[in-house]
Amino acid sequence: MPLPEGPPPEAKPSKEKFFYGGQAVIEGVMMRGRSHYAVAVRMPRTAEIRVERGELTAPIYNHPFWKLPFVRGLALLAEQLHLGMKSLIWSANMNATGQDIEIGRREIGISIGAALLGSLLLFIGLPLLIGNLAVHKSSSFQFVLVEGVIRAVLVLGYLLVIAQLKDVRRVFQYHGAEHKTINTFEAGQPLEVSNVRRASLLHPRCGTGFLVVVLVVSNDVFPAVAAFHPNFLWPVVSRLLGVPVIAGVSFEGIRLMARFKDNPVVKVLLWPVLGTQKFTTREPTDDMLEVAIAAFNAAREGEERAAA
């Protein structure tokens, strides 16, 4: 999931170059431009590609404040919750409709709420609990270190386990199709299946890489906060309040490395960022590449109409 940065390379000149971002959804891909997005999915019975287009008009997408350094990382998190979930829900509805299944808003809301709560308990609550049992002192550096290691193991282990599920594996294939499409475009190659197939599965601005940087930064930030932990409740609160800070620092780190990815030192720093993407990408089929290309072209059409 390459993270969007900041007009499209083929649009009118601008002060800042813009890089497309995207996300894999259920049987499809969402592509995001500066002011427009598009979601393309493959319908289960007819195999046709259906496309949903939209304009990004909310302040978080275009207000100058949300483009400021370190603030834009927080905007990215909000965007993933808003646009990412919106695209995922639309793709789920399309997939269900194609199989004559109805999904109500209540069911979707319960599923999303349960997923968010489960994520908080698994990746924040459980590491804190185990770290407290192992070290018994939440204000110590050892506690933060143990907690960070446990969180990293849980995240990577979780990705390894869910990758074995057939439906999740297909999402990871669409994730690979999204990366290949954006890599092909950024290389200046025509968006044809034969070209996209040869592109890399990995991308330096991927959300999985963002996750790795978040883990690293959190292990640097939380030891500094550890000295002020008066009890077990404060570590929980500090982790939640620290998310905006960590997201801001991590996003700037990813952005900087992506811009200087050919630098020898940066190449070394990018190894874990790119390596972890192997957990969440799989080689896509040609029909998956067609869907990713359709989503990208639809997003670009919106950008080109806005620039005309």
PyMOL commands that set and color helices and strands:
alter all, ss='L'
color gray80, all
select helices_A, chain A and resi 59-62+64-67+71-97+105-135+141-162+166-186+193-198+207-226+233-259+264-279+286-307
alter helices_A, ss='H'
color red, helices_A
select strands_A, chain A and resi 21-25+28-32+36-42+49-55
alter strands_A, ss='S'
color yellow, strands_A
deselect
rebuild
show_as cartoon
